[in-house]
Amino acid sequence: MKNERFEMGTEMLNKVDGHAGENVIASLENIAPDLGKFIIEFAFGDIIAAPHLPYKKEK
């Protein structure tokens, strides 16, 4: 089953934090994998990717 929240969250995580974000999620894999998934799906997939909150990269 395709998880659109996770896919959108991963895309936004990479846009915002790049490899640093991937490293944080990877560091949680052995101790709290559900927390990493929650961060991607909720924080990045639902909130940061929300259409009414356009992402603006700082200069």
C-alpha positions in Angstrom: 0.0 0.0 0.0 1.3 3.4 -1.0 1.7 5.9 1.9 1.3 9.4 0.4 1.9 11.1 3.8 5.3 9.3 4.1 6.3 10.1 0.5 5.3 13.8 0.8 7.0 14.0 4.2 10.2 12.5 2.8 10.2 14.9 -0.1 9.7 17.9 2.3 12.4 16.6 4.7 14.9 16.4 1.9 13.9 19.9 0.7 14.2 21.4 4.2 17.1 19.5 5.7 18.7 17.4 2.9 21.1 14.7 4.1 21.1 16.1 7.7 17.4 15.2 8.0 18.0 11.7 6.6 20.7 11.2 9.1 18.4 12.1 12.0 15.7 9.7 10.8 18.4 7.0 10.3 19.7 7.5 13.8 16.3 6.7 15.2 15.9 3.5 13.2 17.3 1.2 15.9 15.9 2.9 19.0 12.5 4.4 17.9 11.6 3.6 14.3 8.0 4.6 14.8 9.2 8.1 16.0 11.1 8.6 12.7 8.0 7.6 10.7 5.8 9.9 12.8 8.2 12.8 12.3 8.2 12.3 8.5 4.4 11.7 8.2 3.1 14.2 10.6 5.6 17.1 10.9 6.8 17.1 7.3 4.0 15.3 5.4 1.0 17.0 7.1 2.3 20.3 8.5 5.2 21.5 6.4 3.7 20.2 3.2 0.3 21.7 3.9 -0.9 23.7 0.8 -1.9 26.7 2.9 1.6 27.0 4.4 3.9 27.4 1.4 7.5 26.4 2.1 9.9 29.2 1.8 13.6 28.4 2.0 15.6 30.9 3.9 18.3 32.8 1.9 
